Amino acid sequence: MFTTVPTPIPARMKGLNRAEICDANFQEFVRGWNGRADAKPADDETVLDGSALDARGFRELFESQLVSRHLDLMARVLRVQNKVFYTIGSSGHEGNAMVARLTRHTDPAFLHYRSGGFMAERFRKLPGMDPVMDSALSFAASKDDPASGGRHKVWGSKPLWVLPQTSTIASHLPKAFGTAVAIEQARRIGHALPIPGDSIAICSFGDASSNHATAQTAFNAAAWTAYQKLPAPVLFVCEDNGIGISVKTPDGWIARNFSRRPDLDYFAADGLDLAGGYADVQRAVDHCRRTRRPTFLHLRTTRIMGHAGTDFEIEWRSLEELCAVEATDPLLRSAAIALESGLMSKDEVLALYEDTRRRCFAAAEDADRRPRLSTLEDVMAPLAPYTPDAVQAEAARADHAERRLQAFGGEAKLPENLPPRHLAPQINAALHDLFAKYPEALLFGEDVAQKGGVYTVTKGLQKAFSARRVFNTLLDETIILGLAQGYANMGLLPLPEIQYLAYFHNAGDQIRGEAASLQFFSNGQYRNPMVMRIASLGYQRGFGGHFHNDNSITALRDIPGLVVGCPSRGDDAATMLRTLVALAKVDGRVCAFLEPIALYMTKDLYEPGDGDWLTTYPAPGQAMVLGEERVYDADARDLVIFTFGNGVPMSLRAARAIEAAHGWKVRVVDLRWLAPLNDAAIARHAGECSRILVVDEGRRSAGVGEGIITAIAEAGFGDKPLRRVVGADTFTPLAGAAFLVIPSDEEIVAAADALAG
């Protein structure tokens, strides 16, 4: 039996193009093959003795490998002609086609960029689909690209359940794990899945990426879940080519690091040999589907032709090493199998090779003639969809009266029938209301279940709606947000809690790089609807320092498409939550709800015991319009104060002092929505008042205040007397010193005095 691949023709000169050499190597190898061929096998016969792969399966896998290879070669040639725009290739990884063949098109797949073989093979799962044309459109950034609409070269397909990925290293592993958990979670709460109940989630990545903190948190969470005997059917496919761009992975590192890891079941397969690796891949897939346990498939691959077209390996790798790597080209092994088994002759192999080349180049030339994105409106169309009438109708929908009565314990205990209350219990009531309205809603995070959260905001939710819908997670914000994406993928409605705003930054890329970008990079075909609750902002007394008094709202406002709401009082919190959930349900939006910690328990406004910061609960059917501001003393014209969060009660108190000192009528505008800012409302109020004051408890640099002032200036009111009261550019210290770095009532009054001067 032919078991080794002869060394291909060596490159004689360092200046030769390695893609051309790999192309020539294949042809020369086939032409020069002089081994003994067996009798041609029937379609249902195995290609080689001891192989689990039949002849038909091998031929189709080989064709998928060739499609992947010629897409790479096409990209290298046409990139220099400005006809394609992406050259990170799959060459050497074509064995991942076996994973596609042995899984279903309804198994959600989260793929890294070397997945050409996988995609070509998965395209076989549904009739009438063309991997060559679809891929060419993506390479060409054509508007007709069915994956992203020309926004990025991504491997993705809505009908094939391949969710488009961008290039942030390992950032897709947490949401792949989350999707696997969601498959089982949906069944437990009686939610109808969009895929079969025995589906698994597939996630591919490189050996270098396995070292990333984001990858490690996914492995840890998967093992933690399995340790508790909870299902997590995720197939982690580590495609080990031994190198990350130019940094080599130590020999044996992946096997040593993963083969004995408890509760992460390890399998190894040779991705360079279709006949030899097929049975091992099948064992891993079958194990994951049958046991519902997280499974790690260590797939041996190689990387030829460099990391991308701009990677001239000859500049940092020896010629001898390059030739040795190219000798492990899996297409050479596949050609040998085709020839030795008698399945194909040399002429047939070469004809198939050249026919595939012609298909790929013809598709690329066709794609180059198609239109590309040419307007800003086209580019941004899927980023932040908003259908206001449908959102308002959903937010105001109140057809869950019986479930409300059950959740709250009767008519007398309905929150709208209770006396006015402060922010924390009103948020709690709103969450109960939403859980009664949406049986698919889930709330999860650190300490949110029995304890009810650090500030008891989620108290009683688990008792009312069960541990299947309200539950604690690991102390890992990355996994919390990965779970949220997974649940959203399966049609559930996640409300993850991040315990403090400072903790969000550990996991920000799960929102920036993944959740908020999915609609954009899938051209609106996929979405990650969620409402992320975050205890936020400063002014806590006797507690915390920086990590519990974080004002870094900028980190959220900078994420394209993210909706950020921040209430300052209980009734606004309830109506805002209804709107945020409706935005998630109707338009698939990713939303952040910032809950001002210092206002959770605030009852008084002007004097102790006045109860002026208590509000009644808005009955079902009331909701807040996205962007709508709350205005205090709308008839005032002398001074307008723009603010939000803790700044609202501060500004109201300061307004009394300003009116007493200067006789001005002061209008206070609680913006409530921090992203997107309502520029039109800001301009309207600025235009109606003589003086302008901006109160921003965030930091001076890049804070909300800068956005407010920009809206004022761009509306033509920049020449009006204007001042800003804002936090300092510093971290928050402990104890009383914290109040030195954030605005105070006195500073607001002093700023008004300056305007008077």
Stockholm file with secondary structure:
# STOCKHOLM 1.0

chainA/1-757         MFTTVPTPIPARMKGLNRAEICDANFQEFVRGWNGRADAKPADDETVLDGSALDARGFRELFESQLVSRHLDLMARVLRVQNKVFYTIGSSGHEGNAMVARLTRHTDPAFLHYRSGGFMAERFRKLPGMDPVMDSALSFAASKDDPASGGRHKVWGSKPLWVLPQTSTIASHLPKAFGTAVAIEQARRIGHALPIPGDSIAICSFGDASSNHATAQTAFNAAAWTAYQKLPAPVLFVCEDNGIGISVKTPDGWIARNFSRRPDLDYFAADGLDLAGGYADVQRAVDHCRRTRRPTFLHLRTTRIMGHAGTDFEIEWRSLEELCAVEATDPLLRSAAIALESGLMSKDEVLALYEDTRRRCFAAAEDADRRPRLSTLEDVMAPLAPYTPDAVQAEAARADHAERRLQAFGGEAKLPENLPPRHLAPQINAALHDLFAKYPEALLFGEDVAQKGGVYTVTKGLQKAFSARRVFNTLLDETIILGLAQGYANMGLLPLPEIQYLAYFHNAGDQIRGEAASLQFFSNGQYRNPMVMRIASLGYQRGFGGHFHNDNSITALRDIPGLVVGCPSRGDDAATMLRTLVALAKVDGRVCAFLEPIALYMTKDLYEPGDGDWLTTYPAPGQAMVLGEERVYDADARDLVIFTFGNGVPMSLRAARAIEAAHGWKVRVVDLRWLAPLNDAAIARHAGECSRILVVDEGRRSAGVGEGIITAIAEAGFGDKPLRRVVGADTFTPLAGAAFLVIPSDEEIVAAADALAG
#=GR chainA/1-757 SS CCCSCCCCCCCSCTTSCHHHHHHHHHHHHHHHCCCCCCCCCCTTSBSSTTCSCBHHHHHHHHHHHHHHHHHHHHHHHHHTTTSCCCCCCCTTCGGGHHHHHHSCTTSCEECCSCCHHHHHHHGGGSTTCCHHHHHHHHHTTBTTCTTTTTSCCCCCBTTTTBCCCCSSTTTTHHHHHHHHHHHHHHHHTTCCCSSCTTCCEEEEEETTGGGSHHHHHHHHHHHHHHHTTCCCCEEEEEEECSEETTEECCTTHHHHHHTTCTTSEEEEEETTCHHHHHHHHHHHHHHHHHHCCCEEEEEECCCCSCSSTTCCGGGTSCHHHHHHHHTTCHHHHHHHHHHHTTSSCHHHHHHHHHHHHHHHHHHHHHHHHSCBCCSHHHHHTTTSCCCHHHHHHHHHCCCCHHHHHHHHTSGGGSGGGSCCBCHHHHHHHHHHHHHHHCTTEEEEETTCSSSCCTTSTTTTHHHHHCTTTEEECCSCHHHHHHHHHHHHHTTCEEEEEESSHHHHGGGTHIIIIIITTHHHHTTTSSCCCEEEEEEECSCCSSSCSGGGSCCCTHHHHTSTTCEEECCSSHHHHHHHHHHHHHHHHHHCCEEEEEEEGGGTTCCCSSSTTCCTTCBCCCCTTCCCCTTCCEEESTTCCSEEEEECTTHHHHHHHHHHHHHHHHCCCEEEEECCEEESCCHHHHHHHHHHSSEEEEEEEEESTTCHHHHHHHHHHHTTCTTSCEEEEEECSSCCCSGGGGGGSSCCHHHHHHHHHHHHC
#=GC SS_cons         CCCSCCCCCCCSCTTSCHHHHHHHHHHHHHHHCCCCCCCCCCTTSBSSTTCSCBHHHHHHHHHHHHHHHHHHHHHHHHHTTTSCCCCCCCTTCGGGHHHHHHSCTTSCEECCSCCHHHHHHHGGGSTTCCHHHHHHHHHTTBTTCTTTTTSCCCCCBTTTTBCCCCSSTTTTHHHHHHHHHHHHHHHHTTCCCSSCTTCCEEEEEETTGGGSHHHHHHHHHHHHHHHTTCCCCEEEEEEECSEETTEECCTTHHHHHHTTCTTSEEEEEETTCHHHHHHHHHHHHHHHHHHCCCEEEEEECCCCSCSSTTCCGGGTSCHHHHHHHHTTCHHHHHHHHHHHTTSSCHHHHHHHHHHHHHHHHHHHHHHHHSCBCCSHHHHHTTTSCCCHHHHHHHHHCCCCHHHHHHHHTSGGGSGGGSCCBCHHHHHHHHHHHHHHHCTTEEEEETTCSSSCCTTSTTTTHHHHHCTTTEEECCSCHHHHHHHHHHHHHTTCEEEEEESSHHHHGGGTHIIIIIITTHHHHTTTSSCCCEEEEEEECSCCSSSCSGGGSCCCTHHHHTSTTCEEECCSSHHHHHHHHHHHHHHHHHHCCEEEEEEEGGGTTCCCSSSTTCCTTCBCCCCTTCCCCTTCCEEESTTCCSEEEEECTTHHHHHHHHHHHHHHHHCCCEEEEECCEEESCCHHHHHHHHHHSSEEEEEEEEESTTCHHHHHHHHHHHTTCTTSCEEEEEECSSCCCSGGGGGGSSCCHHHHHHHHHHHHC
//
